[in-house]
Amino acid sequence: MSLLAVERTMTVLTAEVVETSGLLARIAVLLNPYDVRELALSLDRGELRIVVEGNGFDAGRVAARLEKVIGVLEVAISRN
């Protein structure tokens, strides 16, 4: 019996942010059902980075929801 490594898609969302008070808590609620591997906020760059693992993740839908959060601007999506 051989074990095959299953490659899972990683989706990265980045966004410019202008308001940070309570931002991560609001974002965490939006991402609750997903397999989030990284949620980082850089105050120096004013950037939010989210890495989600798994296939079937609707990045466009999540990006649209993120853009409605006060303080989040221009969400970009990339896949690895």
Backbone bond lengths (Angstrom), bond angles and torsions (degrees), N, CA, C in turn:
res aa  C-N    CA-C-N  psi(-1)  N-CA   C-N-CA  omega(-1)  CA-C   N-CA-C  phi
1 M - - - 1.436 - - 1.525 108.34 -
2 S 1.289 116.06 129.78 1.460 119.05 178.76 1.526 109.85 -110.90
3 L 1.296 114.39 146.42 1.455 120.40 176.98 1.519 108.35 -100.35
4 L 1.298 116.24 122.71 1.458 120.56 179.32 1.520 109.25 -100.23
5 A 1.314 114.90 135.45 1.462 119.64 177.09 1.529 108.18 -75.93
6 V 1.277 116.26 128.13 1.462 121.24 177.97 1.518 108.17 -96.46
7 E 1.312 114.95 119.41 1.463 119.37 179.71 1.514 108.76 -84.15
8 R 1.313 115.33 125.24 1.461 120.64 -179.93 1.521 109.61 -107.41
9 T 1.279 115.65 144.09 1.456 122.03 179.18 1.523 110.38 -69.77
10 M 1.323 116.04 138.45 1.463 122.02 173.62 1.518 106.67 -112.99
11 T 1.314 117.12 126.08 1.452 122.98 178.22 1.516 108.30 -110.55
12 V 1.330 116.59 130.02 1.461 121.83 -179.50 1.517 108.65 -114.98
13 L 1.330 115.87 125.72 1.456 121.75 175.12 1.514 107.55 -112.66
14 T 1.318 117.95 131.89 1.459 121.86 175.11 1.524 107.84 -127.55
15 A 1.311 115.42 147.70 1.462 119.79 -178.80 1.512 109.87 -148.98
16 E 1.315 115.50 146.43 1.461 121.32 171.65 1.521 106.74 -77.41
17 V 1.320 116.48 137.51 1.465 119.85 179.37 1.523 110.52 -124.52
18 V 1.321 115.31 146.38 1.457 119.97 -179.53 1.526 112.24 -122.85
19 E 1.322 117.69 -8.46 1.455 122.20 -179.61 1.524 107.26 -138.34
20 T 1.331 117.16 133.87 1.460 118.31 -173.31 1.521 115.33 -120.59
21 S 1.296 119.70 -15.37 1.459 121.53 -177.25 1.528 110.53 -65.31
22 G 1.306 116.29 113.28 1.460 121.43 179.20 1.515 114.44 77.40
23 L 1.329 117.63 3.54 1.461 121.19 -175.69 1.526 112.89 -60.94
24 L 1.327 118.35 -48.25 1.461 120.60 -177.11 1.528 111.71 -63.15
25 A 1.305 117.77 -36.30 1.466 120.32 178.18 1.527 110.87 -64.42
26 R 1.326 117.28 -42.85 1.469 120.63 179.09 1.526 110.93 -65.77
27 I 1.328 116.61 -39.92 1.467 121.06 179.57 1.530 110.11 -67.31
28 A 1.317 117.66 -42.61 1.465 121.65 -179.61 1.528 111.15 -58.90
29 V 1.316 117.43 -38.34 1.466 120.89 177.99 1.532 110.27 -63.56
30 L 1.329 117.95 -41.47 1.466 121.60 178.96 1.529 112.33 -64.61
31 L 1.330 116.36 -32.21 1.468 121.25 -174.24 1.529 112.86 -95.98
32 N 1.307 118.06 5.80 1.460 122.79 -173.24 1.531 115.33 -47.95
33 P 1.341 121.47 -47.27 1.468 117.86 -175.61 1.532 114.87 -79.87
34 Y 1.324 118.94 -3.15 1.465 121.38 -173.38 1.523 112.12 -99.49
35 D 1.331 115.71 160.84 1.462 122.89 -179.72 1.534 108.73 -86.32
36 V 1.331 115.87 78.28 1.463 121.80 -176.91 1.525 109.03 -78.85
37 R 1.330 117.04 123.37 1.463 123.13 179.72 1.511 112.61 -98.55
38 E 1.329 116.54 -25.16 1.466 120.17 179.58 1.525 108.93 -150.07
39 L 1.314 115.44 135.32 1.461 122.71 173.46 1.517 105.34 -139.32
40 A 1.329 116.20 104.77 1.459 120.76 -173.34 1.523 110.51 -131.73
41 L 1.311 114.57 140.41 1.450 121.41 177.66 1.521 108.43 -121.85
42 S 1.333 117.07 119.05 1.452 122.09 177.71 1.523 108.56 -98.86
43 L 1.317 115.18 111.34 1.463 119.11 179.10 1.527 111.35 -71.36
44 D 1.335 117.28 -31.97 1.464 121.29 179.36 1.534 111.66 -63.83
45 R 1.321 116.04 -44.20 1.465 120.79 -177.69 1.525 112.62 -93.47
46 G 1.340 116.74 -11.09 1.462 119.82 -175.57 1.507 110.88 62.60
47 E 1.360 116.09 44.61 1.459 120.99 -174.42 1.521 111.31 -130.27
48 L 1.314 115.13 138.50 1.456 123.78 174.71 1.518 107.47 -106.57
49 R 1.346 117.63 133.43 1.470 121.98 178.89 1.520 108.40 -126.72
50 I 1.327 115.58 129.08 1.455 122.12 179.63 1.519 107.62 -128.96
51 V 1.340 117.24 128.43 1.459 122.20 175.98 1.520 107.36 -117.83
52 V 1.338 115.48 123.30 1.460 121.90 -179.66 1.519 108.26 -119.19
53 E 1.333 116.60 132.93 1.462 121.06 179.40 1.518 110.02 -101.55
54 G 1.315 115.55 143.75 1.456 120.58 172.99 1.511 113.55 123.10
55 N 1.320 114.10 153.17 1.458 121.43 175.31 1.527 107.91 -86.41
56 G 1.291 117.27 158.09 1.447 120.87 178.27 1.517 113.96 82.55
57 F 1.319 116.94 9.99 1.463 121.73 177.48 1.520 107.90 -84.17
58 D 1.317 118.06 122.35 1.464 122.59 -179.03 1.534 109.19 -87.51
59 A 1.321 115.71 84.27 1.463 121.51 -175.48 1.521 112.26 -62.80
60 G 1.311 117.98 -36.67 1.453 120.81 179.83 1.521 111.63 -63.27
61 R 1.309 115.66 -42.18 1.467 120.44 179.15 1.531 111.00 -65.28
62 V 1.330 115.60 -44.04 1.469 119.61 179.63 1.524 110.30 -66.48
63 A 1.331 117.73 -40.77 1.471 120.85 178.37 1.527 110.41 -60.07
64 A 1.319 117.16 -41.98 1.466 120.56 178.94 1.532 110.76 -63.20
65 R 1.321 116.61 -38.84 1.465 120.04 177.71 1.522 111.36 -69.01
66 L 1.340 116.72 -38.11 1.465 120.48 178.55 1.520 111.43 -63.64
67 E 1.326 116.85 -38.92 1.465 120.65 -178.76 1.522 112.34 -65.39
68 K 1.328 117.95 -16.78 1.463 121.67 178.16 1.530 112.13 -85.98
69 V 1.340 116.74 -10.23 1.460 120.55 178.12 1.520 108.31 -76.19
70 I 1.315 116.65 130.07 1.463 121.26 -179.70 1.526 109.37 -59.16
71 G 1.319 116.73 126.30 1.458 121.90 178.26 1.516 114.19 100.93
72 V 1.336 119.11 -8.09 1.466 121.99 179.75 1.527 108.36 -103.28
73 L 1.325 115.97 128.66 1.459 122.29 179.83 1.518 110.39 -124.53
74 E 1.301 117.92 146.51 1.470 124.75 167.76 1.520 113.96 44.61
75 V 1.314 117.70 79.08 1.461 122.21 177.88 1.514 108.82 -81.09
76 A 1.331 116.67 129.62 1.468 122.87 176.50 1.523 109.00 -111.37
77 I 1.336 116.66 146.72 1.464 122.17 -177.54 1.520 109.21 -121.99
78 S 1.340 115.98 136.00 1.465 120.97 171.12 1.526 107.88 -139.47
79 R 1.309 115.93 151.65 1.465 121.18 179.83 1.514 110.06 -124.60
80 N 1.320 114.34 141.48 1.476 120.85 179.22 1.503 109.18 -111.60
